[in-house]
Amino acid sequence: MNYFFISVAIASAAILSCAYAASEPEKGTCILPPSPNYGQYEVNGVTNPDLAKAYDTVSLNYSCNRGYIVLGNSERICKQGVWSDEPKCVQCGTITPAGEPLRRRRSTSTRGELPWHVTVYSKKTTPYRRQCGATLVSSKAVLSVAHCFWDHSNNKPLPAQDFAVAVGKLHQHWDAVQDQSAQTSDVSDIKIPPRFRGIASNLQDDISVVILASKITFTPFLRPVCLDFNEDSERRQLQANNLGKIASWAPTGTNKDPSKVLRVLELPYIPIEECLSTLPSGFREFVTSDKICAGSTNGTGLCKGNSGSGISFPDQNGGVSRYYLRGIASSSPTSGDGDECSQSLILFTQVAKHEAFIKQFI
């Protein structure tokens, strides 16, 4: 049996409300602002901050309620009365209900069905060639796998300038005229865990944070998935046979060629014990400590070039169904008959295992 890896403004002065001080502060002082809508902040280095006190210099660390993410820099600094830009808390993980269907097939994607899906392209050809998938987690960053950006011959990362991304594309070709609402960006940097060594390390730490050269503007059809590192939330979502959504270019019917239109698959979560017993013995070495498993053995899964696509699971939050990114497609065995699509279980890099790494860059 052969195996393949799915390659798949700044304020000019502090403005006070009467709720925080009786009079305006002296010039060159910093008064703590109100908390953001749907979020809060901590004052760095201050245990019990005084809302009425004027600070010469102060630094705030913003966070958002569950179901929201920080838009902008999560750290806000004030020096002598001048504040950096204020971040906002925006919704994440919600599917736009009034999508525009492209086909009548149930598994064909509609605009807004997976508004966080990103396609990564190689700029080494003209037009650009589809390389792998990724997931939008902020206006400036997407998550993917490390091996998509890895030079396996020389065991080192590929240059960031070799890649571009497109958000909101439903057609695989870079210059598809149908994707007029898609947004594109070059890549300015690629962050990969230092221990990643590709196949030599069994794809352990197969994750990357891709920093975009241009910000993505959120719309009803382009918005980030939710990131949540709470263990109880993840345990609730990752139950046997719970369905997660993932974008795929898997073929339709008996055709083995990748679909030209993005599809959405629902894959069941498979407990790791069942995954180990089902996978071929020669492939089990890739079930490293940071992998989870999803899929089935009796249906088409992901195809070459789908690596890096995120699988997200729904959860109810305040009466709203939101999707949370739990895994990033890493690898899967195939039958070796020339079929570039997997009909086996798929290994995903578990996002929660890389919380500290991810938070460094988003």
C-alpha positions as CSV (number, residue, x, y, z in Angstrom):
1,M,0.0,0.0,0.0
2,N,1.3,3.5,-0.9
3,Y,0.6,6.5,1.2
4,F,0.3,10.1,0.3
5,F,0.1,13.2,2.4
6,I,-2.7,15.6,1.6
7,S,-0.8,18.5,0.2
8,V,-3.2,19.7,0.3
9,A,-7.0,56.4,14.9
10,I,-4.8,57.0,17.0
11,A,-6.7,59.3,19.4
12,S,-5.1,62.7,19.8
13,A,-6.3,63.0,23.4
14,A,-8.0,60.9,26.0
15,I,-11.8,61.7,26.2
16,L,-13.5,61.2,29.5
17,S,-17.1,60.4,30.2
18,C,-18.6,61.6,33.5
19,A,-18.7,57.9,34.6
20,Y,-15.0,57.8,34.9
21,A,-13.9,61.3,36.1
22,A,-15.4,64.6,37.2
23,S,-13.1,66.6,34.9
24,E,-10.8,66.1,32.0
25,P,-7.3,64.9,32.8
26,E,-4.3,67.0,32.5
27,K,-2.5,66.9,29.1
28,G,-0.2,64.0,28.8
29,T,-2.1,61.6,31.1
30,C,-3.9,58.3,30.3
31,I,-7.3,57.5,31.7
32,L,-8.6,53.9,31.4
33,P,-11.3,53.6,28.7
34,P,-14.6,51.8,29.1
35,S,-14.6,48.0,28.3
36,P,-15.2,47.1,24.7
37,N,-18.6,45.7,23.6
38,Y,-18.6,41.9,24.0
39,G,-15.2,42.0,25.7
40,Q,-12.9,43.2,28.4
41,Y,-9.3,44.2,29.0
42,E,-6.6,43.7,31.6
43,V,-4.2,46.4,32.7
44,N,-0.7,45.0,32.3
45,G,1.3,45.2,35.4
46,V,-1.5,46.6,37.5
47,T,-3.3,44.4,40.0
48,N,-6.2,46.6,41.0
49,P,-6.5,49.3,38.3
50,D,-8.2,52.6,39.2
51,L,-10.6,53.8,36.5
52,A,-10.2,57.4,37.7
53,K,-6.5,57.4,37.9
54,A,-4.3,59.1,35.3
55,Y,-1.3,57.1,34.2
56,D,1.7,58.4,32.4
57,T,2.0,55.2,30.4
58,V,-0.3,52.2,30.4
59,S,-0.8,49.0,28.4
60,L,-4.0,47.1,28.0
61,N,-4.5,43.5,26.9
62,Y,-8.0,43.0,25.2
63,S,-9.9,39.8,25.1
64,C,-13.4,39.0,23.8
65,N,-16.4,37.0,25.1
66,R,-16.9,33.5,23.7
67,G,-18.2,33.7,20.1
68,Y,-16.2,36.9,19.4
69,I,-12.6,37.6,18.4
70,V,-10.4,40.6,18.7
71,L,-10.2,42.7,15.5
72,G,-7.0,44.7,15.5
73,N,-4.0,44.5,17.9
74,S,-5.1,42.9,21.2
75,E,-2.6,45.1,23.0
76,R,-3.4,48.8,23.3
77,I,-0.9,51.3,24.6
78,C,-1.2,54.9,25.9
79,K,1.8,57.2,26.3
80,Q,1.3,60.7,27.7
81,G,-2.4,60.8,26.7
82,V,-2.1,59.4,23.2
83,W,-3.7,56.0,22.7
84,S,-3.0,53.4,19.9
85,D,-5.9,52.1,17.9
86,E,-8.8,50.6,19.8
87,P,-9.5,46.9,19.0
88,K,-13.0,45.7,18.6
89,C,-14.7,42.4,19.4
90,V,-16.4,40.9,16.3
91,Q,-18.5,37.8,15.8
92,C,-16.8,34.6,14.6
93,G,-17.9,31.2,13.5
94,T,-21.3,32.0,12.2
95,I,-22.6,30.8,8.8
96,T,-24.5,33.3,6.6
97,P,-28.0,31.8,6.3
98,A,-28.9,33.2,2.9
99,G,-26.1,31.7,0.9
100,E,-26.2,31.7,-2.9
101,P,-26.2,28.1,-4.2
102,L,-24.0,27.3,-7.1
103,R,-25.4,23.9,-7.7
104,R,-28.3,21.8,-6.4
105,R,-26.0,19.1,-5.0
106,R,-26.2,19.0,-1.2
107,S,-22.5,19.0,-0.7
108,T,-21.7,21.9,-3.0
109,S,-20.6,25.0,-1.1
110,T,-22.6,28.2,-1.1
111,R,-21.4,31.7,-0.4
112,G,-21.2,32.1,3.3
113,E,-21.4,28.4,4.2
114,L,-17.8,28.3,5.2
115,P,-16.9,32.0,5.2
116,W,-13.5,31.3,6.9
117,H,-12.1,28.9,4.3
118,V,-8.9,30.0,2.6
119,T,-7.2,28.7,-0.4
120,V,-3.4,28.9,-0.6
121,Y,-1.7,29.3,-4.0
122,S,1.8,28.9,-5.2
123,K,3.1,32.0,-7.1
124,K,5.7,29.9,-9.0
125,T,3.4,29.4,-11.9
126,T,1.2,31.7,-14.1
127,P,-1.7,31.6,-13.2
128,Y,-1.0,30.8,-9.6
129,R,-1.5,27.1,-8.7
130,R,-3.7,25.9,-5.9
131,Q,-1.4,24.5,-3.1
132,C,-3.4,23.8,0.0
133,G,-6.1,25.0,2.3
134,A,-6.2,27.2,5.4
135,T,-8.6,28.9,7.8
136,L,-9.2,32.5,8.5
137,V,-8.7,33.3,12.3
138,S,-8.1,37.1,12.1
139,S,-7.9,39.9,9.6
140,K,-4.2,39.3,9.2
141,A,-3.6,35.6,9.9
142,V,-4.7,32.2,8.7
143,L,-3.9,28.7,10.1
144,S,-2.7,25.9,7.9
145,V,-0.3,23.0,8.0
146,A,3.5,23.4,8.1
147,H,4.2,20.9,5.4
148,C,2.4,23.0,2.8
149,F,5.2,25.5,3.2
150,W,8.1,23.1,3.7
151,D,11.0,22.3,1.4
152,H,11.2,18.5,2.0
153,S,14.4,18.1,-0.1
154,N,16.3,20.6,2.0
155,N,14.3,20.3,5.2
156,K,13.6,23.9,5.6
157,P,10.7,26.4,5.2
158,L,9.9,27.8,1.7
159,P,10.0,31.6,1.2
160,A,6.8,33.4,2.2
161,Q,7.0,35.4,-1.1
162,D,6.3,32.2,-3.0
163,F,2.6,32.2,-1.8
164,A,-0.6,34.1,-2.0
165,V,-4.0,33.4,-0.4
166,A,-7.6,33.9,-1.5
167,V,-10.6,34.1,0.9
168,G,-14.1,33.4,-0.2
169,K,-13.3,31.6,-3.4
170,L,-15.7,28.9,-4.6
171,H,-13.8,28.1,-7.8
172,Q,-10.3,26.6,-7.6
173,H,-8.6,28.6,-10.3
174,W,-6.9,31.8,-9.1
175,D,-8.4,34.0,-11.8
176,A,-11.9,32.5,-11.9
177,V,-14.2,35.4,-12.9
178,Q,-17.1,34.0,-10.8
179,D,-15.3,34.8,-7.6
180,Q,-15.6,38.6,-7.8
181,S,-16.4,38.9,-4.0
182,A,-13.2,37.0,-3.0
183,Q,-10.4,38.8,-1.3
184,T,-6.7,38.1,-2.0
185,S,-3.4,38.8,-0.3
186,D,0.3,38.0,-0.6
187,V,2.0,36.3,2.3
188,S,4.4,38.3,4.4
189,D,5.6,35.7,6.9
190,I,5.1,32.0,7.8
191,K,5.5,30.8,11.3
192,I,6.3,27.1,11.8
193,P,7.1,25.3,15.1
194,P,10.8,24.9,15.5
195,R,10.5,21.1,16.0
196,F,8.7,20.5,12.8
197,R,10.8,18.4,10.4
198,G,8.2,17.1,8.0
199,I,7.9,13.4,7.3
200,A,11.2,12.8,9.2
201,S,9.3,13.7,12.4
202,N,6.1,11.9,11.4
203,L,4.4,15.3,10.8
204,Q,4.5,16.1,14.5
205,D,3.7,19.8,15.0
206,D,2.2,20.1,11.5
207,I,0.8,23.5,11.9
208,S,1.6,27.0,10.6
209,V,0.4,30.6,11.2
210,V,0.5,32.4,7.9
211,I,0.7,36.2,8.2
212,L,-1.0,38.1,5.4
213,A,0.5,41.2,3.7
214,S,-3.0,42.8,3.4
215,K,-5.8,42.8,5.9
216,I,-9.0,40.9,5.1
217,T,-12.2,43.0,5.4
218,F,-14.9,41.0,7.1
219,T,-18.3,40.8,5.4
220,P,-21.3,38.5,5.8
221,F,-19.6,36.1,3.4
222,L,-16.0,36.5,4.8
223,R,-15.6,36.1,8.5
224,P,-13.2,34.2,10.8
225,V,-13.9,30.9,12.5
226,C,-13.9,30.8,16.3
227,L,-10.8,29.8,18.3
228,D,-11.5,28.4,21.7
229,F,-8.9,26.6,23.8
230,N,-11.3,25.6,26.6
231,E,-10.9,21.9,27.4
232,D,-14.6,21.4,28.4
233,S,-15.8,23.0,25.2
234,E,-13.5,20.9,23.0
235,R,-14.5,17.7,24.9
236,R,-18.2,18.5,24.3
237,Q,-17.7,19.0,20.6
238,L,-15.3,16.1,20.0
239,Q,-17.7,13.3,20.8
240,A,-17.8,10.1,18.7
241,N,-19.6,10.7,15.4
242,N,-20.2,14.4,16.0
243,L,-20.0,16.0,12.5
244,G,-17.5,18.7,11.7
245,K,-17.5,20.8,8.5
246,I,-14.6,21.0,6.1
247,A,-14.1,22.4,2.6
248,S,-12.9,20.1,-0.1
249,W,-12.2,19.8,-3.8
250,A,-13.2,16.1,-3.7
251,P,-14.7,14.8,-7.0
252,T,-18.4,14.2,-7.4
253,G,-19.9,10.9,-8.5
254,T,-17.4,8.4,-10.2
255,N,-15.2,11.1,-11.6
256,K,-11.8,11.0,-10.0
257,D,-10.7,14.5,-11.0
258,P,-10.9,17.2,-8.3
259,S,-14.0,19.3,-8.3
260,K,-13.7,22.7,-9.9
261,V,-16.2,24.0,-7.4
262,L,-15.6,24.0,-3.7
263,R,-17.6,21.4,-1.7
264,V,-18.4,21.2,1.9
265,L,-18.1,17.8,3.6
266,E,-19.4,16.8,7.0
267,L,-17.0,14.3,8.6
268,P,-17.6,12.4,11.8
269,Y,-15.1,12.7,14.7
270,I,-13.5,9.3,15.4
271,P,-12.0,8.6,18.8
272,I,-8.3,8.0,18.7
273,E,-8.5,4.4,19.8
274,E,-10.8,3.5,16.9
275,C,-8.7,5.5,14.6
276,L,-5.5,3.5,15.5
277,S,-7.3,0.2,15.1
278,T,-8.7,1.2,11.7
279,L,-5.7,2.8,10.0
280,P,-3.1,0.6,8.2
281,S,-0.4,-0.5,10.6
282,G,2.3,1.2,8.5
283,F,0.5,4.5,8.8
284,R,0.0,4.5,12.6
285,E,3.4,6.2,13.3
286,F,1.8,9.4,12.0
287,V,-0.8,9.4,14.8
288,T,1.4,11.6,16.9
289,S,0.4,13.2,20.2
290,D,-1.0,16.3,18.6
291,K,-3.4,14.5,16.1
292,I,-7.1,13.9,16.1
293,C,-9.1,11.8,13.6
294,A,-12.2,12.2,11.5
295,G,-13.8,10.7,8.4
296,S,-14.9,7.3,7.2
297,T,-13.7,4.4,5.1
298,N,-16.7,4.2,2.8
299,G,-16.9,7.6,1.2
300,T,-14.7,10.2,-0.5
301,G,-12.8,12.4,1.9
302,L,-10.1,15.0,1.0
303,C,-7.9,15.2,-2.0
304,K,-4.4,16.2,-2.8
305,G,-4.2,19.9,-2.3
306,N,-6.8,19.9,0.5
307,S,-4.1,19.6,3.2
308,G,-4.3,22.6,5.6
309,S,-8.1,22.9,5.4
310,G,-9.7,23.2,8.8
311,I,-12.4,21.1,10.4
312,S,-14.8,23.0,12.6
313,F,-17.5,21.8,14.9
314,P,-20.7,23.6,15.9
315,D,-21.6,24.7,19.4
316,Q,-24.5,26.7,20.8
317,N,-23.6,30.1,22.4
318,G,-26.4,32.4,23.5
319,G,-28.9,30.7,21.2
320,V,-26.5,31.1,18.2
321,S,-24.8,28.2,16.5
322,R,-21.1,28.9,16.1
323,Y,-18.3,26.9,14.6
324,Y,-15.0,26.3,16.4
325,L,-11.8,25.2,14.6
326,R,-10.6,22.0,16.1
327,G,-8.3,20.4,13.6
328,I,-6.2,21.1,10.5
329,A,-6.0,18.4,7.8
330,S,-2.5,16.8,7.9
331,S,-2.4,13.4,6.3
332,S,-4.2,10.3,5.2
333,P,-3.4,6.9,3.6
334,T,-4.6,6.0,0.1
335,S,-5.0,2.8,-1.9
336,G,-2.1,3.6,-4.2
337,D,-4.2,3.1,-7.4
338,G,-3.5,6.6,-8.7
339,D,-6.6,8.1,-7.0
340,E,-5.5,11.5,-5.5
341,C,-8.4,11.5,-3.0
342,S,-8.5,9.7,0.3
343,Q,-11.2,7.2,1.1
344,S,-9.8,6.5,4.5
345,L,-9.7,8.3,7.9
346,I,-7.9,11.6,8.0
347,L,-5.5,12.8,10.6
348,F,-5.8,16.4,11.7
349,T,-3.4,18.5,13.8
350,Q,-5.3,19.3,17.0
351,V,-5.4,23.1,17.3
352,A,-5.8,23.1,21.1
353,K,-2.4,21.4,21.4
354,H,-0.7,24.4,19.9
355,E,-2.4,27.2,21.9
356,A,0.8,28.9,23.0
357,F,2.3,28.8,19.6
358,I,-0.8,30.2,17.9
359,K,-1.3,33.0,20.5
360,Q,2.2,34.3,19.8
361,F,1.2,35.5,16.3
362,I,-2.5,36.4,16.3
